[in-house]
Amino acid sequence: GLVLLAFLFTQKLTGNKKISMFAGLLTAISPWSLFVSRIAVEANLGAFLFALGIYFFYIWLDKPDKKWLVWTIIFWGFSLYSYNSARILVPFFLVILLYFVWKKKSQKQLLVPGIILLIFLTPLIFQLLNKSGSARFNSVSLVDQGVVNQIIEKRNSAKLPDNIARLIYNKPSYFVYKAAGNYLLNLSPKYLFFYGGSHYQFSLPNHELLYLVTAPFLVLGLLKVLFSRTNSLRVLCLWFFLSFIPSAVTKDAPHVLRTILILPSPMIISAIGLKTLSDFLKDRSRFKGNFLYGIFIMAILFSFCRWWNDYWKIYSNAYSWAWQYGYKETVNFIKTNYDKYDKIIITKRYGEPHEFLLFYLKYDPKKYQNDSNRKWDYHANWYWVDGFDKFEFVNDWEVVGGVKCEVGSEKCLLISSPGNYPEAMPVGRQGWSKIKTVNYLDGTPSFEILEK
């Protein structure tokens, strides 16, 4: 979907079919868009819906007909329910939309889109006011209790009058300072063109998000749109720079997935930069302009082949741990031997084990929801499942401290991280024995399965 939109956007902005095809090609094979398109995350849908909304907004800028505003609001509205980054970014674009509506004196067109927007926002507001609805945001917010403690400590240690210390050290000032730093990290050439993000589920480690060969064209394209007086190009520029905000105002910046709504604007801007330089060269020599296209295509294809080779030959083996590999084989073992054990204890080291059990066991949702053995609690801004059915989920340190397995006829299965055994019950003693090791794709162990 984004490949087609990149073509349509560029065609609308430049009227040049060749450049539009370049934009589509870049979107199809750039590491940023290609990597995240291969994983089943809701952010992909969010990026498509958001970009589709901007496309209809572009049409409205040329032809101020109410129906295009309606479609814009519909797709932006759906994007609010697809990925959280849209909930931060869409309000900025609504302000941009209102600016152009007032500029074109088309306020009468706002009634129907306004009603549609209200329909989308009403359930969202109720959700965000709910404790569970805001749990995810609270877990990634820049300001948490740890930050509050740091602020208090800095106030107390500052050799300043209390009022001045409070003015300098407070939550808003920390937020602005941290968010500004995060924003700049997202714009770093090191991040964009060399090493990518540190979240290995969303980008190839130590590899670029955008091919280095596109860097000069991206810069040239940005200069072109920055100084343009065309409304559509101005919106494209805002799209690029505003899209880093969701990553900037949350933890773990720079974050590849939280900036996914930027796609495919970098590719479109790079294509515009390519056209700008090509036109400049063609004014002097048609051969030079066409030669630039040829060199660009070869460089892009070479970069793609190198990246694709590393993706298939290195990434899948070396980084299977980043995908919590091993759960499927472990759950298949549980499925085969389920009736042999009275209790199955699983470590929480690799995320939420109940999710993998429910999925791979094809567990009946109704049975799970009504299970009297289901245990959960709320702490650290999260709802944690501690057990259901005959399963019990424990932290790694709880395994070392000694998991409970009733003596007598009860038979227990323990699934732990490698070498993480109960101190009082080492393997081979007091009844525990290791029966299976589940490995990552590179051959290193992910789970060790013991029984008693």
C-alpha positions as CSV (number, residue, x, y, z in Angstrom):
1,G,0.0,0.0,0.0
2,L,2.8,2.5,0.9
3,V,4.6,1.7,-2.4
4,L,1.6,2.7,-4.4
5,L,1.0,5.8,-2.2
6,A,4.6,6.9,-2.7
7,F,4.1,6.7,-6.4
8,L,0.8,8.6,-6.3
9,F,2.2,11.3,-3.9
10,T,5.2,11.9,-6.1
11,Q,3.2,11.9,-9.2
12,K,0.9,14.6,-7.7
13,L,3.8,16.7,-6.5
14,T,6.1,16.5,-9.5
15,G,3.9,15.3,-12.4
16,N,6.9,13.1,-13.4
17,K,6.2,9.4,-13.8
18,K,9.9,8.4,-13.8
19,I,10.6,10.1,-10.5
20,S,7.3,8.7,-9.1
21,M,8.5,5.2,-9.9
22,F,11.8,5.9,-8.2
23,A,9.9,7.0,-5.1
24,G,7.9,3.7,-5.2
25,L,11.1,1.7,-5.7
26,L,12.8,3.4,-2.7
27,T,9.7,2.6,-0.6
28,A,9.7,-1.0,-1.7
29,I,13.4,-1.7,-1.0
30,S,14.5,0.8,1.7
31,P,15.5,-1.0,4.9
32,W,13.1,1.0,7.1
33,S,10.0,0.3,5.1
34,L,11.0,-3.2,4.0
35,F,12.0,-4.6,7.4
36,V,8.8,-3.4,9.2
37,S,6.6,-4.6,6.4
38,R,7.7,-8.2,6.9
39,I,6.5,-8.4,10.5
40,A,2.9,-8.5,11.5
41,V,2.6,-5.3,13.6
42,E,-0.4,-2.9,13.7
43,A,2.0,-0.1,13.0
44,N,2.1,-1.1,9.3
45,L,-1.7,-0.5,9.0
46,G,-1.4,2.7,11.0
47,A,1.2,4.1,8.6
48,F,-0.9,3.2,5.6
49,L,-4.1,4.7,7.0
50,F,-2.3,7.9,8.1
51,A,-0.5,8.3,4.7
52,L,-3.8,7.7,2.9
53,G,-5.4,10.4,4.9
54,I,-2.7,12.8,3.9
55,Y,-3.1,11.8,0.3
56,F,-6.8,12.8,0.3
57,F,-5.8,16.0,2.1
58,Y,-3.4,16.7,-0.8
59,I,-6.3,16.3,-3.2
60,W,-8.4,18.7,-1.1
61,L,-5.6,21.3,-1.3
62,D,-5.9,21.3,-5.1
63,K,-9.6,20.8,-5.2
64,P,-11.3,22.1,-2.0
65,D,-14.3,19.7,-2.1
66,K,-15.9,18.6,1.2
67,K,-15.7,14.9,0.2
68,W,-11.9,14.9,0.3
69,L,-11.9,16.3,3.8
70,V,-14.4,13.6,4.8
71,W,-12.1,10.9,3.5
72,T,-9.1,12.5,5.2
73,I,-10.8,12.5,8.6
74,I,-12.1,8.9,8.1
75,F,-8.6,7.5,7.5
76,W,-7.0,9.6,10.2
77,G,-9.7,8.5,12.5
78,F,-9.1,4.8,11.8
79,S,-5.3,5.3,12.2
80,L,-6.0,6.5,15.8
81,Y,-7.1,2.9,16.6
82,S,-4.3,1.1,14.8
83,Y,-1.2,2.5,16.4
84,N,-0.5,4.8,19.3
85,S,1.9,7.1,17.4
86,A,-1.1,8.3,15.4
87,R,-2.7,9.5,18.6
88,I,0.2,11.9,19.0
89,L,0.6,12.9,15.4
90,V,-2.9,13.2,14.1
91,P,-3.7,16.2,16.4
92,F,-0.8,18.2,14.8
93,F,-2.2,17.4,11.3
94,L,-5.7,18.4,12.4
95,V,-4.3,21.8,13.3
96,I,-2.6,22.0,9.9
97,L,-5.8,21.0,8.2
98,L,-7.7,23.8,10.1
99,Y,-5.1,26.3,9.1
100,F,-5.6,25.6,5.4
101,V,-9.4,25.4,5.8
102,W,-9.4,28.9,7.3
103,K,-6.8,30.1,4.7
104,K,-9.1,28.9,1.9
105,K,-12.2,30.3,3.7
106,S,-13.8,26.9,3.5
107,Q,-15.1,26.7,7.1
108,K,-18.6,25.5,5.9
109,Q,-16.9,22.3,4.8
110,L,-16.0,21.4,8.4
111,L,-19.5,20.3,9.6
112,V,-19.6,16.8,8.3
113,P,-15.9,16.0,8.9
114,G,-16.2,17.5,12.4
115,I,-19.1,15.1,13.2
116,I,-17.1,12.1,11.9
117,L,-14.1,13.2,13.9
118,L,-16.2,13.4,17.1
119,I,-17.5,9.9,16.5
120,F,-13.9,8.6,16.3
121,L,-12.7,10.6,19.3
122,T,-15.6,9.9,21.8
123,P,-14.7,6.2,22.6
124,L,-11.0,7.1,22.4
125,I,-11.4,9.7,25.1
126,F,-13.2,7.3,27.4
127,Q,-10.5,4.7,26.8
128,L,-7.7,7.1,27.6
129,L,-9.4,8.2,30.8
130,N,-9.5,4.5,31.9
131,K,-6.6,3.2,33.9
132,S,-6.1,0.2,31.6
133,G,-6.4,2.4,28.5
134,S,-3.5,4.6,29.6
135,A,-1.3,1.8,30.9
136,R,0.8,1.5,27.7
137,F,1.5,5.3,27.6
138,N,2.4,5.3,31.3
139,S,4.9,2.5,30.7
140,V,6.7,4.5,27.9
141,S,6.3,8.0,29.2
142,L,9.4,10.2,29.7
143,V,8.3,11.2,33.2
144,D,7.8,8.4,35.7
145,Q,8.4,7.9,39.4
146,G,12.1,7.4,38.9
147,V,12.3,10.8,37.1
148,V,10.3,12.5,39.9
149,N,12.8,11.1,42.4
150,Q,15.7,12.5,40.4
151,I,14.0,15.9,40.2
152,I,13.5,16.0,43.9
153,E,17.1,15.0,44.5
154,K,18.5,17.7,42.2
155,R,16.3,20.3,43.9
156,N,17.6,19.3,47.3
157,S,21.3,19.2,46.2
158,A,21.1,22.5,44.3
159,K,22.7,25.5,46.1
160,L,19.8,27.7,45.0
161,P,16.8,29.3,46.7
162,D,13.9,26.9,46.8
163,N,11.8,28.8,44.3
164,I,14.6,29.0,41.8
165,A,15.4,25.3,42.2
166,R,11.7,24.5,41.6
167,L,11.7,26.7,38.5
168,I,14.7,24.9,37.0
169,Y,14.1,21.3,38.2
170,N,10.5,20.2,37.5
171,K,8.6,17.8,35.3
172,P,7.8,20.1,32.4
173,S,11.4,21.4,32.1
174,Y,12.7,17.8,32.3
175,F,10.2,16.7,29.6
176,V,11.1,19.5,27.2
177,Y,14.8,18.9,27.7
178,K,14.6,15.2,27.3
179,A,12.1,15.3,24.3
180,A,14.4,17.8,22.5
181,G,17.4,15.6,22.9
182,N,15.4,12.6,21.8
183,Y,14.2,14.5,18.7
184,L,17.7,15.3,17.7
185,L,18.7,11.6,18.1
186,N,16.0,10.7,15.6
187,L,17.6,13.1,13.1
188,S,21.1,11.8,13.6
189,P,22.8,10.6,10.4
190,K,24.4,7.9,12.5
191,Y,20.9,6.5,13.3
192,L,19.4,7.1,9.8
193,F,22.2,6.1,7.5
194,F,24.6,3.9,9.4
195,Y,23.5,1.9,12.5
196,G,19.7,2.1,12.8
197,G,17.9,1.5,16.1
198,S,18.8,-0.6,19.1
199,H,15.4,-2.5,19.0
200,Y,16.4,-5.5,16.9
201,Q,12.8,-6.5,16.2
202,F,12.3,-3.5,14.0
203,S,15.6,-3.0,12.1
204,L,18.7,-4.9,11.1
205,P,21.3,-4.3,13.8
206,N,24.2,-2.1,12.8
207,H,22.6,-1.4,9.5
208,E,21.1,1.8,8.0
209,L,17.4,2.7,7.9
210,L,17.9,4.7,4.7
211,Y,20.6,3.9,2.2
212,L,23.6,6.1,2.4
213,V,23.4,6.8,-1.3
214,T,20.1,8.6,-0.8
215,A,21.5,11.0,1.9
216,P,22.5,13.8,-0.5
217,F,19.2,13.5,-2.3
218,L,17.2,13.6,0.9
219,V,19.1,16.7,2.0
220,L,18.6,18.4,-1.4
221,G,14.9,17.4,-1.4
222,L,14.4,18.8,2.1
223,L,16.0,22.1,1.0
224,K,13.6,22.1,-1.9
225,V,10.5,21.6,0.1
226,L,11.6,23.8,3.0
227,F,11.9,26.8,0.7
228,S,8.9,25.9,-1.5
229,R,5.8,28.2,-1.6
230,T,3.6,25.3,-2.7
231,N,1.2,24.1,0.0
232,S,1.5,20.4,-0.8
233,L,5.3,20.6,-0.5
234,R,5.0,22.5,2.8
235,V,2.8,19.7,4.1
236,L,5.3,17.1,3.0
237,C,8.0,19.0,4.9
238,L,5.8,19.1,8.1
239,W,5.0,15.4,7.6
240,F,8.7,14.5,7.7
241,F,9.7,16.7,10.7
242,L,6.6,16.1,12.8
243,S,6.8,12.3,12.5
244,F,9.7,12.1,14.9
245,I,7.6,13.5,17.8
246,P,6.1,10.2,18.9
247,S,9.5,8.8,19.4
248,A,10.9,12.0,21.0
249,V,8.2,12.1,23.7
250,T,8.7,8.5,24.8
251,K,11.4,6.3,26.2
252,D,14.0,4.4,24.2
253,A,14.5,7.0,21.5
254,P,15.4,6.8,18.7
255,H,12.7,4.2,18.0
256,V,12.2,2.8,14.5
257,L,8.6,1.7,15.0
258,R,7.3,4.8,16.8
259,T,8.4,6.9,13.8
260,I,6.9,4.6,11.2
261,L,4.2,7.2,10.3
262,I,7.0,9.1,8.6
263,L,6.8,6.6,5.7
264,P,7.0,7.1,2.8
265,S,7.9,10.8,3.1
266,P,11.7,10.3,3.2
267,M,11.5,8.3,-0.1
268,I,9.3,10.9,-1.7
269,I,11.6,13.7,-0.6
270,S,14.7,11.8,-1.8
271,A,13.0,11.4,-5.2
272,I,12.3,15.1,-5.3
273,G,16.0,15.7,-4.5
274,L,17.0,13.4,-7.3
275,K,14.8,15.2,-9.8
276,T,16.1,18.6,-8.6
277,L,19.7,17.6,-9.3
278,S,18.8,15.8,-12.5
279,D,17.0,18.9,-13.9
280,F,20.1,21.0,-12.9
281,L,22.4,18.7,-14.8
282,K,20.0,18.3,-17.8
283,D,20.1,22.1,-18.3
284,R,23.8,21.7,-19.0
285,S,23.8,18.3,-20.6
286,R,21.0,15.8,-21.2
287,F,23.5,13.0,-20.9
288,K,24.6,14.0,-17.4
289,G,21.0,14.0,-16.2
290,N,20.3,10.5,-17.5
291,F,23.7,9.3,-16.3
292,L,22.7,10.4,-12.8
293,Y,19.6,8.2,-13.0
294,G,21.7,5.2,-14.1
295,I,24.3,5.6,-11.4
296,F,21.6,6.1,-8.8
297,I,19.8,2.9,-9.8
298,M,23.0,0.8,-9.7
299,A,24.0,2.2,-6.3
300,I,20.5,1.6,-4.8
301,L,20.4,-2.0,-6.2
302,F,23.9,-2.7,-4.8
303,S,22.9,-1.3,-1.4
304,F,19.8,-3.4,-1.4
305,C,21.6,-6.6,-2.4
306,R,24.1,-6.1,0.4
307,W,21.4,-5.4,3.0
308,W,19.2,-8.3,1.8
309,N,22.1,-10.7,2.0
310,D,22.8,-9.8,5.6
311,Y,19.1,-10.0,6.4
312,W,18.7,-13.5,5.3
313,K,22.1,-15.0,6.1
314,I,23.0,-13.2,9.4
315,Y,20.0,-11.7,11.0
316,S,17.7,-14.8,11.3
317,N,20.4,-16.9,13.0
318,A,22.2,-14.3,15.1
319,Y,19.2,-12.5,16.4
320,S,16.5,-15.1,16.8
321,W,16.7,-14.3,20.6
322,A,15.3,-10.9,19.9
323,W,12.1,-12.6,18.7
324,Q,11.8,-14.9,21.8
325,Y,12.6,-17.8,19.6
326,G,12.1,-21.2,21.3
327,Y,8.6,-20.7,22.6
328,K,7.0,-22.7,19.8
329,E,9.1,-25.7,20.3
330,T,8.7,-25.4,24.1
331,V,4.9,-25.2,23.8
332,N,4.8,-28.2,21.4
333,F,6.7,-30.2,24.1
334,I,4.2,-29.1,26.7
335,K,1.3,-30.0,24.4
336,T,2.7,-33.5,23.9
337,N,3.4,-34.1,27.6
338,Y,0.6,-32.0,29.1
339,D,-1.2,-34.9,30.9
340,K,2.0,-36.1,32.5
341,Y,2.4,-33.1,34.9
342,D,0.3,-31.6,37.7
343,K,2.1,-28.3,37.6
344,I,4.0,-26.5,34.8
345,I,6.3,-23.7,36.0
346,I,7.6,-21.3,33.3
347,T,10.1,-18.4,33.6
348,K,9.0,-14.8,32.7
349,R,12.5,-14.0,31.4
350,Y,11.4,-13.9,27.8
351,G,8.3,-11.7,28.0
352,E,4.8,-12.8,28.7
353,P,4.7,-16.7,28.5
354,H,0.9,-16.9,28.8
355,E,0.6,-15.2,25.4
356,F,2.6,-17.9,23.6
357,L,0.8,-20.7,25.5
358,L,-2.6,-19.4,24.5
359,F,-1.5,-19.0,20.9
360,Y,0.4,-22.2,20.2
361,L,-2.0,-24.4,22.3
362,K,-5.0,-22.8,20.6
363,Y,-6.5,-22.4,24.0
364,D,-10.2,-21.7,24.1
365,P,-10.6,-18.0,24.9
366,K,-13.8,-18.6,26.9
367,K,-12.1,-21.3,28.9
368,Y,-9.2,-18.9,29.7
369,Q,-11.5,-16.0,30.7
370,N,-13.5,-18.2,33.0
371,D,-10.6,-20.1,34.5
372,S,-10.7,-20.1,38.3
373,N,-7.0,-20.7,38.4
374,R,-6.2,-17.6,36.4
375,K,-4.0,-15.2,38.6
376,W,-2.9,-11.7,37.7
377,D,-1.9,-8.5,39.4
378,Y,-1.3,-4.9,38.6
379,H,2.1,-3.3,39.4
380,A,4.7,-1.2,37.6
381,N,2.0,0.3,35.4
382,W,1.2,-3.1,33.9
383,Y,-1.2,-6.1,34.3
384,W,0.8,-9.2,34.9
385,V,-0.6,-12.7,34.4
386,D,0.9,-15.0,37.0
387,G,-0.8,-18.3,36.1
388,F,-3.8,-20.1,34.6
389,D,-4.9,-23.7,34.3
390,K,-1.9,-25.7,35.6
391,F,0.6,-23.1,34.5
392,E,2.5,-20.9,36.9
393,F,4.7,-18.0,35.7
394,V,7.7,-16.8,37.8
395,N,10.6,-14.5,37.5
396,D,14.1,-15.9,36.9
397,W,15.2,-15.0,40.4
398,E,12.2,-16.8,41.9
399,V,13.4,-20.0,40.1
400,V,16.8,-19.6,41.7
401,G,15.2,-18.9,45.1
402,G,13.4,-22.2,44.9
403,V,10.1,-22.9,43.1
404,K,7.4,-24.7,44.9
405,C,6.5,-28.2,43.9
406,E,4.4,-30.1,46.4
407,V,5.9,-33.3,47.7
408,G,4.2,-36.6,47.2
409,S,2.5,-37.7,44.0
410,E,2.5,-34.2,42.3
411,K,4.7,-34.1,39.2
412,C,6.2,-30.8,38.1
413,L,7.7,-29.5,34.9
414,L,10.1,-26.5,35.1
415,I,10.9,-24.4,32.0
416,S,13.7,-22.0,32.9
417,S,16.4,-20.0,31.2
418,P,19.8,-21.7,30.7
419,G,21.6,-22.6,33.9
420,N,18.9,-21.0,36.0
421,Y,18.1,-23.8,38.5
422,P,16.7,-23.8,42.1
423,E,19.7,-23.3,44.4
424,A,18.4,-25.8,46.9
425,M,17.5,-28.3,44.2
426,P,20.4,-28.6,41.7
427,V,20.0,-30.8,38.7
428,G,20.4,-34.4,39.5
429,R,19.6,-33.9,43.2
430,Q,16.4,-33.9,45.2
431,G,14.4,-35.2,42.2
432,W,15.1,-32.6,39.5
433,S,16.4,-33.7,36.2
434,K,17.0,-31.9,32.9
435,I,15.1,-33.6,30.1
436,K,15.4,-31.2,27.1
437,T,17.2,-28.1,25.9
438,V,15.6,-25.7,23.3
439,N,18.1,-23.7,21.3
440,Y,18.1,-20.5,19.3
441,L,18.8,-20.7,15.6
442,D,22.5,-20.1,16.3
443,G,22.7,-23.1,18.5
444,T,22.8,-21.4,21.9
445,P,20.2,-22.5,24.5
446,S,17.1,-20.5,25.0
447,F,15.1,-22.8,27.4
448,E,16.1,-25.7,29.6
449,I,13.3,-28.1,30.6
450,L,13.5,-30.0,33.9
451,E,11.1,-32.3,35.6
452,K,10.5,-33.6,39.1
